[in-house]
Amino acid sequence: MRVLALDHGTVRIGCAISDPSGTLATPLPTIEPPEARSVAELAAEHGVELIVVGLPIHLSGEEGSQAALARTFCAELEAILDIPIETYDERLTTRMADASKRAGASAARDSLAAAHLLEAYLASRAPELEGEDG
């Protein structure tokens, strides 16, 4: 299953995509400005079967104004797409992206954050997906 992960922001959207096996996450170019239509085009171009939008949750576990914006964006995507949209906790993905940049990664920071989000999401689903094969 090809999954598209989004690190939604008010200026741009970081993007990452999984390989067809749902194992590897690869950063894609960012989308600027952050428009649902551009995400829909990207999803169609890559044959995406699921979109995961990062949900910015505070370390305390509470949702703030940025989480509300992410949920609103999910609703915009759901209105124009016929594929499932899920949210996933994106805590610490920006810090992980910064570490990746320091280690030499060349992708945009927001897309690296989306890749880390996607890696975490895929890892959380691995036992579930393995059960589908057997």
C-alpha positions as CSV (number, residue, x, y, z in Angstrom):
1,M,0.0,0.0,0.0
2,R,1.4,3.4,-1.0
3,V,1.0,5.9,1.8
4,L,1.5,9.7,1.6
5,A,2.5,11.5,4.8
6,L,1.9,15.2,5.2
7,D,3.5,17.7,7.7
8,H,0.9,20.4,7.3
9,G,1.9,24.0,8.0
10,T,0.5,27.4,7.3
11,V,3.2,28.2,4.8
12,R,4.0,24.8,3.2
13,I,3.3,21.1,3.5
14,G,6.1,18.6,3.9
15,C,5.5,15.4,2.0
16,A,6.9,11.9,2.1
17,I,5.7,8.7,0.4
18,S,6.1,5.0,1.1
19,D,7.3,2.4,-1.3
20,P,4.5,0.1,-2.5
21,S,5.3,-2.5,0.2
22,G,4.7,0.2,2.9
23,T,8.2,-0.3,4.2
24,L,10.4,2.7,3.2
25,A,9.6,6.4,3.5
26,T,11.0,8.9,1.0
27,P,10.8,12.7,1.3
28,L,9.2,14.5,-1.6
29,P,9.3,18.2,-2.5
30,T,7.2,20.5,-0.3
31,I,3.9,21.9,-1.5
32,E,3.7,25.7,-1.4
33,P,1.2,27.2,-0.7
34,P,-0.5,24.5,1.4
35,E,-3.5,23.6,-0.8
36,A,-5.7,20.5,-0.7
37,R,-5.9,20.5,-4.5
38,S,-2.1,20.2,-4.8
39,V,-2.1,17.3,-2.4
40,A,-4.9,15.6,-4.4
41,E,-2.8,15.9,-7.6
42,L,0.3,14.5,-5.8
43,A,-1.8,11.6,-4.5
44,A,-3.1,10.8,-8.0
45,E,0.3,11.1,-9.5
46,H,1.8,8.5,-7.1
47,G,-1.2,6.1,-6.8
48,V,-1.6,6.8,-3.1
49,E,-4.0,4.6,-1.2
50,L,-3.9,6.3,2.2
51,I,-2.9,9.8,3.4
52,V,-1.6,10.4,6.9
53,V,-1.6,13.9,8.2
54,G,0.7,14.8,11.1
55,L,-1.3,15.9,14.1
56,P,0.7,18.4,16.2
57,I,0.1,17.3,19.8
58,H,1.8,19.0,22.8
59,L,4.1,16.9,24.9
60,S,1.4,17.0,27.5
61,G,-0.9,15.2,25.1
62,E,-3.2,18.1,24.5
63,E,-4.1,19.5,21.1
64,G,-3.6,23.2,20.4
65,S,-4.5,25.5,17.6
66,Q,-2.1,23.9,15.1
67,A,-3.9,20.5,15.6
68,A,-7.2,22.2,14.9
69,L,-5.7,23.6,11.6
70,A,-4.5,20.1,10.7
71,R,-7.9,18.6,11.4
72,T,-9.5,21.3,9.2
73,F,-7.1,20.5,6.4
74,C,-8.0,16.8,6.7
75,A,-11.7,17.7,6.3
76,E,-10.7,19.7,3.1
77,L,-8.9,16.6,1.8
78,E,-11.8,14.3,2.6
79,A,-14.1,16.6,0.6
80,I,-12.1,16.2,-2.6
81,L,-10.5,12.7,-2.3
82,D,-11.9,9.2,-2.3
83,I,-9.1,7.7,-0.3
84,P,-8.8,7.4,3.5
85,I,-7.3,10.2,5.5
86,E,-5.8,9.5,8.9
87,T,-4.0,11.7,11.5
88,Y,-1.0,10.5,13.4
89,D,0.9,12.1,16.3
90,E,3.8,14.0,14.9
91,R,5.5,14.9,18.2
92,L,9.3,15.3,17.8
93,T,9.3,14.8,14.1
94,T,10.7,18.3,13.5
95,R,13.6,17.6,15.9
96,M,14.2,14.4,14.1
97,A,14.2,16.3,10.8
98,D,16.8,18.7,12.2
99,A,19.0,15.8,13.3
100,S,18.7,14.4,9.7
101,K,19.7,17.7,8.2
102,R,22.7,17.8,10.5
103,A,23.6,14.3,9.4
104,G,23.6,15.4,5.8
105,A,20.1,14.9,4.5
106,S,19.4,17.2,1.5
107,A,15.5,17.2,1.6
108,A,13.5,20.1,2.9
109,R,13.1,20.1,6.7
110,D,9.3,19.8,6.4
111,S,9.5,16.8,4.1
112,L,12.1,15.2,6.4
113,A,9.6,15.7,9.2
114,A,6.9,14.0,7.0
115,A,9.3,11.1,6.3
116,H,9.9,10.6,10.1
117,L,6.1,10.8,10.6
118,L,5.6,8.2,7.9
119,E,8.3,5.9,9.3
120,A,6.6,6.0,12.8
121,Y,3.2,5.4,11.2
122,L,4.4,2.5,9.2
123,A,6.2,0.9,12.2
124,S,3.0,1.2,14.3
125,R,1.0,-0.6,11.5
126,A,3.7,-3.3,10.8
127,P,2.1,-6.0,13.0
128,E,-1.3,-5.2,11.6
129,L,-0.1,-5.3,8.0
130,E,1.9,-8.5,8.6
131,G,-1.3,-10.2,9.7
132,E,-2.9,-9.4,6.4
133,D,-0.3,-11.4,4.5
134,G,-0.6,-14.5,6.6
